[in-house]
Amino acid sequence: MTHILVRAECRENEKRVGITPLEAAHLLKKGIKVSVEDSNSRIIPSSKYRDVGCEIIEEKSWPNAPLETIIFGLKELPDEPFPLKHRHIMFGHAFKDQPMAETLLKRFKVGGGTLYDIEYLVSPAGKRVAAFGYWAGYAGAAVTISCWVSQKLKKSSKVFAIYNDKDSLDEQIRNELESSRLLPKSAIVIGALGRVGSGVIDLCEKMNIKTTKWDIKETKEKEAFIDILNHDLFFNCVVANKETPTFISEEIIQQNQNLSIIGDIACDPGSEHNPIALYDSVTTWSEPVTRVSEKPILDVMAIDNLPSLLPLESSVDFASQLLPSLLELDKLNQGVWLRAHQTYLENLKRV
């Protein structure tokens, strides 16, 4: 019997989950065993999983699971040295020379395990089968707008916390704009046609912020991106790769007159392909922006787990996208799982 174990997330403020009780019920019906680690932080209580027939096990017990168990999670594993012997489904952030990538891959290599990186679960055409992109864009736009207001009022940026639903987040941002009597004149979104870009645009339009929408058509022939500086807000929604141009750099911002904040929602600091060549580490919920220029003032918002601000909506959306692939877990040598395994093996050669 195929067995999947949903581990508890260890990252602070991470309440999301990639398999909800609805998807768990479908997996059980297919004959796949589902175990769920108990967790007080998960947005969906363990009792809901128990109700559909899942086995509830002790938190942090996954390292002792039988070798044939598939370990499922979202964010990083505990930063411990023990070798990884299981097959893991997770966002590994290990295939683009990110910090700690080599360390993680070495743990898999020594332990004989496998990383099925969720970012590389793709269709034959190369399109990701599941992503949190829309909610990353939506939450990222909200955080960036809030930080822009704080910047203009010369106040410290708000410390962000988890929201029960998007309506409460919408209300907060709308109230901040109305009470401050401030409104960005325009925003530019690069990657406007993707999931992330659509989330940004939806939130901006709710707040009556005019958006300039760029995607491959508008960027592929450009050698410089000086037009970005004509906007108050810039949202980068493009996942970095070796073909991605540099959208903004120290040289470009020397000509800046209008741009005062960048929402780098793709958020890939540490990668040599990062198109926002201004900063080298992520920001946090407690300190959501980093200042990269004083004259003129320019801040970067680069929180790397933005969908966690809206854990319920983002979990439900993501889990529904991933379910068709999870139902094929008994065929790991085919389709999306085979492609992900091949990607892993190619990257393992580097360590």
N, C-alpha and C positions, 0 to 999 in steps of 0.2 A: 504494500500500500504506500502510495506517495504521501509524505508527511511534511507539512509546512508549519513552522513555529514562528509566530508573530512576537518578536522580542519587544520589551519595553525600551523606550528611547532614553538615552542617558543625558542628552543635552539639556541644559537649563532652558526653560520656557518652551520646550518642544512638546506640544500636546497633540500633534497630528498623528494619524495612523493611515497606512496604505491599504488596509483591508478592514472594512466595516462589518458589522454583523450580517448585513444583507449579502455581501460578497462571500463571507464565511459560510453562510447557509448554502449558497450555490456550490461552493467547493465541496462541502460535506455531501451534498446530493450527488456530486460527480464521483464520490468514493475517495476523496482526498481527505486525509486526517488533518485537522486544524487544532493546534495547541496555541494558547495565548498566554503570555506572561502577565501576571497581575501587575497593575500599574495605577498608582493614585494620580498620576499626572495626565494620563491619556484622556482626551476630550470625551471619549465614549467609555463608560464604566465597564468593568469586566463582567458584571452581571448580565449585560446585554449579549455578550458573546456566549456566556453559559446558557442563556435562554434558547439559543439556536442550536446548541449541542456541542459547542467547543469545549475542549479540555482546558481548564485554567490551571496554570502552573506557577511556581514561585518566580518572582522577579529575579533577573540576572542568572537564571539557571541554564540558559541556552548553551554555554560552553560545554556542559556535561551531557547534552543531548546525544542520542545515537548518531553515528557518523552519517547515516543515510538521510538524516533530517535536513531539510532546507530551511535556513534561517532567514527570516524576512524582517527588514527594518527600513527606515528612511535615512536618517542622518548617521553620523560617524559612530564607530564602535568605541568602547572605552579605550583610552590611551594607555594600553598595557602591552607588555612585550610578548605575551604568549602567542605561539604559532596558531594560525587559523586553519583548521582542518575540515570545516564544513563547507558546503556550498551556501553562499550568501547572496541574497538579492537586496541591494541597497544603492544609495548614491555614494559611490566610493570617492569621487573627485580625485582620481588617481591616474588618469590617462592623458592629462594635458600639462604635465610637469608642475602641478600645484604643490604647495608646501606639504610635506609629510606623505606625498604620493609614493615615493620610493620605500619609505618605512612600511606603509600598508602592504604594498605589493610583496615585499620581502617576507612579511608575516604569512601571506598566502603561499608563497613559494616554499617556505620552510615547512609549513603545516600540511601542504598538499591539498588545500582547499581551492575553491573557485569563487571568483567574484562575477556575478551577473549584474553589471552596473545598470541601474534603471535608466540612466541617461542614454544608454546604448542599446536599449530594447527598441528595435526599429523594424519597420516594415521592409519588404524587399526594395522599395523605392528610397529607403533611408529615412523615412519620417518616424519620429518617436511615437510609440503606441500610447504613452501616458506621460503627462507632465502637469506640474503645478503652475504652469506659466501664467494662466489668466489671473489667478489670485495673487501671484507675485507682482504682476503688473498693477493690479487694482490697489493692493496694500502699499506697494512702493510709490505709486502716485500720491496716495493720501499722506504718507510720511513725508515725502518731499515737499508737498504743498505746505504742510504744517511747519516744516523747518524753514521754508521760505518766509512764511509769516513771522516766525520768531526772529529770523535774521533782520527783516525790515524793521521790526520793533526793537531791535538790539537787545533781545532777550535770549537766554539759553533755550535750546530746543527742548521740546517736551520729552519726558521719559515715556516711552510707549509700553503698553501692556496688551494682554490678550483681550480680544473683543468677542462678545457672545455671538454677534452676527454683524453683517455688513451695514445694516441700518444704523447701528450705534456708531460705527466708524464714520459713515456718511454724515451723521448729525454733528459729530465732533468737528469735522473739517469745515462743514458749512457754517457752524457757529463761530469758528476761529476767523473765517474770512469776513463774515458779517460784522462781528464785534470789532475787528481791526479796521474795517472799511478799506481793506486792501484786496486787490485781485490781480494776479499775473496777467499781463496783456496777451502773452502767447506762450505756447510750449511747442517744442519740436520733439517728435518721437521717431527714432530710427529703429526699424524693425516693426513698423506699424501693422503689417499684415499677419504677424504671428500671434500666438496665444498671449504672450506677455504684452505686446503692443496693444492688443485689443482691450486688455484689462486697464492699461493706462488711459487709453482714449475714453473708455466708458466713464471712468471716474472724473477725468478732466471735463468731459462734456456735462456731467451732472453738476459740476461746479461752475459751469459757464466760462470755461477757459478755452480760448481758441487754440486749436492744435494744427501744426504742420505735420503731415504724415509722409515719412520717407521709408522706402524699403529698397529692395535690390535695384529696381528700375531707376530710382533717383540717386543711387550711390555708386553704381558699378563703374561709371565713367568719370567719377570725380577724382581729382588729384588733391584737392584741398577742401576743407569743410568749414570755411570761414562763415558761411551762412548761419551756422549754429549760433553764432554770437549775437544774432539779431533777435533772439528770443530770451525771455526771462528764465525759462526752465528748459532743460534738455534731459530727455529720458533715453538712455541706451538700453535697448531690448534685444541686442544681437549677441548670441553666444559666440565667444571668441574661438577662432581657429586660424590656421596659418594664412588663409586668404583674406582675413578681416583687416581692412585698413585702419590706421590710427585716425579716429574721429577728432580727437582733441588732445593737445599736448601743451607743454610749457611755452613753446614758440607761438602757438595759436592764441593762447589766452593773453599774451602781451598786447594783442590788438583788441581785447575785450572791452565792450562798453555797456552791454545790457545783461548778458548772462550772469546770474548770481548763484545758481545752484544746479547741480547735476544729479539726477537720480540714476545711478548705475545699477539697474535692476538685474542685468546679466551678471554683474559682480564677479569678476574673475581676476582679482589682484594676485600677483605672484606668477601669473602666466605671462610668458614673453609675447603672447598674442593679444593681451588686453588692449582694446581700442581706446580706453580712457587712461592715457599714459601720464597720470597725475598723482597717483597714490599707490601704496603698496600693501595695505592691510584693510580688512573689512571693518565696518563700523558696527555699533551695537544698539540695542533697544534703549539703553540708558544714555548713550552718546551717539545719536543717529547720524551725525555728520562730522566730517573732518575738513578743516579749512586748508585749502591748497593755494590760496592767493589772498593777500591783504589789500592790494591796490591793483585793480578793483577787487572787492571781496568776492570770492568764489568758494563755495562749499560743495562737497561730494557726499551724497548719501549712498552707502554701500553695505546695507544689511544683507546677509547671505541666507537668511531663512524667513523672508518676508511673508510667505503664506501662513506661517505660524501665528501671525496676528489674527487670522480668521481660521482657526483650526477646524471647525466643524464643516463649513462650506467647502474649504479646500480639500479636506479628507474625503468627503462624499463625492466630490467631482472627480478627484484623482482615482479613487478606488473603482468607480464605475468604468473609467477608461481602461484600467489595468486588468479588470476581470477576465476578458476574453483570452488574454495571454496566460493568466494564472490557471485557467481551466485546461491549458495544454501542458501543465507541469509534468505530466506523465510521459511527455515526448520531448525531453530535454535535448535530444540529438536531432531535432528538427526545427525549422522555422525561426521564430524570433529568439528562442533560447540558444539555438546553434550559432546564430549570428553574434549574439552577445558573448558566447563562449569563445568564439574565434577572435573577437576584439580583445578579450582578456588575454588570450595566449600570445597575441601579437605584442601587447604591452608588457607582458611578463618577461619577454626577451631582454628588456632594457635593464633588468636588475639581476 
